[in-house]
Each structure stands twice: as C-alpha cells, then as structure tokens.
Amino acid sequence: MTNLVARQMAIAASMKLIEISAENYPEVARIYGEGLLTGTATFETTIPNWEKWDAGHLSFGRILAVEADDYLGWASLSPVSSRCVYGGVAEVSVYVAETARGKGAGTFLLKNLIEISEANNIWTLQSGIFRDNVASHKLHIKCGFREVGYKEKVGQLHGVWKDNVLLERRSKIIGV
C-alpha cells in the first residue's frame, strides 16, 4: 500500500456524514461557491438560497462529510424527471471543499450516496460532467460509473462553450 493510499484511508476513517439541513446549508453554499470558482463544476453562476436548493433535490441522499469541525464536501440527488417511469433515476451532485480535495472526501461521499440511493430504490444514477473536470470524471469511474456519451458544446459558461460528458451507474441490486 502506498503512503498516499494509506493516508487517504486514514482520513476517510475519520470522516462522518450528516444530513444537509437549513442549519448547515451555509457550509454547503460555501463549498458550492468554491466549485463555481473553478469554472469546471457547473453551468450555474450563482449560489441558490436554501429554499431553491431544497426544492430541487430529493428528500434523501443529502449528505455532508465532516471531520472534527471541518466541512469537507457534500453530495446530493436530484430527480431527472417528474414522469413516474423515471422514479428510480436520479442525478448526482458531488462538491468537495477546496481544502479537502485529493484527500478521499469525494470517494467517501459518492460511495455513501450510492448506498443511500439503493436503499431508496434508485436503480440508475446519472451525472453530467464538464469534459475538463478530470478529477470528477475519475471519481465517478472509480465508483462504478461508465461513460455513455457526451453533449458537444451543450452550453456556455462565461462565453466559453462546454462539452458535458454523460456518465451513469446502474445498480446491481435494485431494478435487476
């Protein structure tokens, strides 16, 4: 085992999950804002208030990783459609605080989010990732997602056309 892997395992062992709520949403918003600043995380350019964020996400799969008093990152699930046929399909969001990147927080969050999704009868997870967001792409592949295609120049961010790589993970236990 390399020193990096050992260090990541030790950090992951000290992390815990809490549910995202109105009370801790300022930390979620702060981490989201750090993601916005990268220019590789989302087409959004503003941080939503709690009410808008809350309305756009499923009632489960809203997790915040913490270690001691540090908020390391968050992950959540959003519906992909209001049609009942897509009731078992959700879109994944994962954001890691700038100070926690490369330390295993993203893997910790996404693996736990997968478990939560399956406990709530989600059979497919989807993610759209900017082509230049290499870290997020690697994270999803590491956690069992596969690339299913891409949308070329699907939108602009600050006047720059962005491709969106589409990834999905099909559960091996739900909807089989």
DRENDO-1510 file (C-alpha; in Angstrom, 1 decimal, always signed):
<recs>
REC; n; res; u; v; w
REC; 1; MET; +0.0; +0.0; +0.0 .
REC; 2; THR; +1.4; +3.4; -1.0 .
REC; 3; ASN; +1.7; +6.2; +1.5 .
REC; 4; LEU; -1.0; +8.2; -0.4 .
REC; 5; VAL; -3.5; +5.4; -0.2 .
REC; 6; ALA; -2.8; +4.8; +3.5 .
REC; 7; ARG; -3.2; +8.5; +4.2 .
REC; 8; GLN; -6.5; +8.6; +2.3 .
REC; 9; MET; -7.8; +5.6; +4.1 .
REC; 10; ALA; -6.9; +7.2; +7.5 .
REC; 11; ILE; -8.7; +10.4; +6.5 .
REC; 12; ALA; -11.8; +8.5; +5.3 .
REC; 13; ALA; -11.9; +6.6; +8.5 .
REC; 14; SER; -12.2; +9.8; +10.5 .
REC; 15; MET; -15.0; +11.3; +8.3 .
REC; 16; LYS; -18.6; +11.1; +9.2 .
REC; 17; LEU; -21.8; +12.0; +7.4 .
REC; 18; ILE; -24.5; +14.4; +8.5 .
REC; 19; GLU; -27.7; +15.3; +6.7 .
REC; 20; ILE; -27.8; +18.6; +4.8 .
REC; 21; SER; -30.3; +20.9; +6.5 .
REC; 22; ALA; -31.3; +24.6; +6.6 .
REC; 23; GLU; -28.9; +25.0; +9.6 .
REC; 24; ASN; -25.8; +23.7; +7.9 .
REC; 25; TYR; -26.7; +24.9; +4.4 .
REC; 26; PRO; -24.3; +27.9; +4.7 .
REC; 27; GLU; -21.4; +25.4; +4.6 .
REC; 28; VAL; -23.0; +23.6; +1.6 .
REC; 29; ALA; -23.3; +27.0; -0.1 .
REC; 30; ARG; -19.7; +27.9; +0.7 .
REC; 31; ILE; -18.4; +24.6; -0.8 .
REC; 32; TYR; -20.6; +25.1; -3.8 .
REC; 33; GLY; -19.2; +28.6; -4.3 .
REC; 34; GLU; -15.7; +27.1; -4.3 .
REC; 35; GLY; -16.9; +24.8; -7.0 .
REC; 36; LEU; -18.3; +27.7; -9.0 .
REC; 37; LEU; -15.0; +29.4; -8.9 .
REC; 38; THR; -13.2; +26.5; -10.6 .
REC; 39; GLY; -15.2; +27.1; -13.8 .
REC; 40; THR; -15.4; +23.3; -14.3 .
REC; 41; ALA; -18.1; +22.3; -11.9 .
REC; 42; THR; -21.4; +23.6; -13.2 .
REC; 43; PHE; -23.2; +25.9; -15.6 .
REC; 44; GLU; -24.7; +27.7; -12.7 .
REC; 45; THR; -23.1; +31.1; -11.8 .
REC; 46; THR; -24.9; +31.9; -8.6 .
REC; 47; ILE; -25.5; +30.0; -5.3 .
REC; 48; PRO; -29.1; +29.2; -4.7 .
REC; 49; ASN; -30.8; +30.0; -1.4 .
REC; 50; TRP; -31.9; +27.2; +0.9 .
REC; 51; GLU; -35.5; +27.2; -0.3 .
REC; 52; LYS; -34.5; +26.8; -4.0 .
REC; 53; TRP; -31.8; +24.2; -3.3 .
REC; 54; ASP; -34.2; +22.2; -1.1 .
REC; 55; ALA; -37.0; +22.2; -3.7 .
REC; 56; GLY; -34.6; +20.9; -6.4 .
REC; 57; HIS; -33.3; +17.8; -4.5 .
REC; 58; LEU; -34.8; +14.6; -3.4 .
REC; 59; SER; -35.7; +14.2; +0.3 .
REC; 60; PHE; -33.0; +11.6; +0.8 .
REC; 61; GLY; -29.4; +11.5; -0.3 .
REC; 62; ARG; -28.4; +14.9; +1.0 .
REC; 63; ILE; -25.1; +14.3; +2.8 .
REC; 64; LEU; -22.4; +16.5; +4.2 .
REC; 65; ALA; -19.0; +15.0; +5.0 .
REC; 66; VAL; -17.4; +16.3; +8.2 .
REC; 67; GLU; -14.2; +15.7; +10.0 .
REC; 68; ALA; -13.9; +17.2; +13.5 .
REC; 69; ASP; -15.3; +20.7; +12.9 .
REC; 70; ASP; -14.3; +20.8; +9.2 .
REC; 71; TYR; -16.9; +20.5; +6.4 .
REC; 72; LEU; -15.2; +18.6; +3.7 .
REC; 73; GLY; -17.8; +18.3; +1.0 .
REC; 74; TRP; -21.4; +17.4; +0.1 .
REC; 75; ALA; -23.3; +15.2; -2.3 .
REC; 76; SER; -27.0; +15.0; -3.2 .
REC; 77; LEU; -29.5; +13.5; -5.5 .
REC; 78; SER; -32.0; +15.3; -7.8 .
REC; 79; PRO; -34.9; +13.9; -9.8 .
REC; 80; VAL; -34.2; +13.7; -13.5 .
REC; 81; SER; -37.9; +13.8; -14.5 .
REC; 82; SER; -41.4; +14.1; -12.9 .
REC; 83; ARG; -42.6; +11.2; -15.0 .
REC; 84; CYS; -43.2; +8.1; -12.9 .
REC; 85; VAL; -41.1; +5.8; -15.3 .
REC; 86; TYR; -38.0; +7.7; -14.1 .
REC; 87; GLY; -38.8; +7.4; -10.4 .
REC; 88; GLY; -35.8; +5.2; -9.9 .
REC; 89; VAL; -33.3; +7.5; -11.7 .
REC; 90; ALA; -31.5; +10.4; -10.0 .
REC; 91; GLU; -28.8; +12.9; -10.9 .
REC; 92; VAL; -25.7; +13.1; -8.7 .
REC; 93; SER; -24.0; +16.2; -7.4 .
REC; 94; VAL; -20.7; +16.0; -5.6 .
REC; 95; TYR; -18.7; +19.0; -4.4 .
REC; 96; VAL; -15.6; +18.9; -2.3 .
REC; 97; ALA; -14.2; +21.8; -0.3 .
REC; 98; GLU; -11.0; +23.3; -1.8 .
REC; 99; THR; -9.0; +22.3; +1.3 .
REC; 100; ALA; -10.2; +18.7; +1.2 .
REC; 101; ARG; -9.6; +17.9; -2.5 .
REC; 102; GLY; -7.4; +14.9; -3.2 .
REC; 103; LYS; -7.9; +13.5; +0.3 .
REC; 104; GLY; -10.7; +10.9; -0.3 .
REC; 105; ALA; -13.7; +13.1; +0.6 .
REC; 106; GLY; -15.2; +12.7; -2.9 .
REC; 107; THR; -14.9; +9.0; -2.9 .
REC; 108; PHE; -16.3; +8.8; +0.7 .
REC; 109; LEU; -19.3; +10.9; -0.4 .
REC; 110; LEU; -20.1; +9.2; -3.7 .
REC; 111; LYS; -19.8; +5.7; -2.2 .
REC; 112; ASN; -22.2; +6.6; +0.6 .
REC; 113; LEU; -24.5; +8.3; -1.8 .
REC; 114; ILE; -24.7; +5.1; -3.9 .
REC; 115; GLU; -25.6; +3.1; -0.8 .
REC; 116; ILE; -28.3; +5.7; +0.1 .
REC; 117; SER; -29.7; +5.7; -3.4 .
REC; 118; GLU; -30.0; +1.9; -3.5 .
REC; 119; ALA; -31.7; +1.9; +0.0 .
REC; 120; ASN; -34.3; +4.2; -1.6 .
REC; 121; ASN; -34.9; +2.2; -4.7 .
REC; 122; ILE; -32.9; +4.2; -7.1 .
REC; 123; TRP; -31.7; +1.9; -10.0 .
REC; 124; THR; -29.8; +4.4; -12.1 .
REC; 125; LEU; -27.6; +7.3; -11.1 .
REC; 126; GLN; -26.6; +9.9; -13.8 .
REC; 127; SER; -24.0; +12.6; -13.9 .
REC; 128; GLY; -23.1; +15.2; -16.4 .
REC; 129; ILE; -19.5; +16.4; -16.0 .
REC; 130; PHE; -17.6; +19.0; -17.9 .
REC; 131; ARG; -15.0; +17.4; -20.1 .
REC; 132; ASP; -12.3; +19.5; -18.4 .
REC; 133; ASN; -13.3; +18.3; -14.9 .
REC; 134; VAL; -10.9; +15.4; -14.9 .
REC; 135; ALA; -11.0; +14.8; -11.1 .
REC; 136; SER; -14.8; +14.4; -11.1 .
REC; 137; HIS; -14.7; +12.1; -14.1 .
REC; 138; LYS; -12.1; +9.9; -12.5 .
REC; 139; LEU; -14.0; +9.9; -9.2 .
REC; 140; HIS; -17.2; +8.7; -11.0 .
REC; 141; ILE; -15.4; +6.0; -12.9 .
REC; 142; LYS; -13.6; +4.8; -9.7 .
REC; 143; CYS; -17.1; +4.4; -8.1 .
REC; 144; GLY; -18.6; +2.3; -10.9 .
REC; 145; PHE; -20.0; +4.8; -13.3 .
REC; 146; ARG; -19.5; +4.3; -17.1 .
REC; 147; GLU; -19.3; +6.9; -19.8 .
REC; 148; VAL; -22.4; +6.7; -22.0 .
REC; 149; GLY; -21.8; +9.7; -24.3 .
REC; 150; TYR; -21.4; +13.4; -24.3 .
REC; 151; LYS; -23.2; +16.6; -25.3 .
REC; 152; GLU; -20.9; +18.7; -27.5 .
REC; 153; LYS; -20.9; +22.4; -26.8 .
REC; 154; VAL; -24.2; +22.0; -24.9 .
REC; 155; GLY; -23.9; +25.4; -23.2 .
REC; 156; GLN; -21.7; +28.3; -22.5 .
REC; 157; LEU; -20.1; +29.3; -19.2 .
REC; 158; HIS; -18.7; +32.9; -19.2 .
REC; 159; GLY; -18.7; +32.8; -23.0 .
REC; 160; VAL; -16.9; +29.5; -23.4 .
REC; 161; TRP; -18.7; +26.5; -24.9 .
REC; 162; LYS; -18.6; +23.4; -22.7 .
REC; 163; ASP; -19.0; +19.7; -23.5 .
REC; 164; ASN; -20.8; +17.7; -21.0 .
REC; 165; VAL; -19.7; +14.0; -20.6 .
REC; 166; LEU; -22.6; +11.8; -19.6 .
REC; 167; LEU; -22.0; +9.0; -17.0 .
REC; 168; GLU; -24.3; +6.6; -15.4 .
REC; 169; ARG; -24.2; +3.8; -12.8 .
REC; 170; ARG; -26.8; +1.0; -12.9 .
REC; 171; SER; -27.4; -0.7; -9.6 .
REC; 172; LYS; -26.6; -4.4; -9.4 .
REC; 173; ILE; -29.3; -4.9; -6.7 .
REC; 174; ILE; -32.2; -2.5; -7.5 .
REC; 175; GLY; -34.3; -3.0; -10.6 .
REC; 176; VAL; -32.4; -6.1; -11.8 .
</recs>
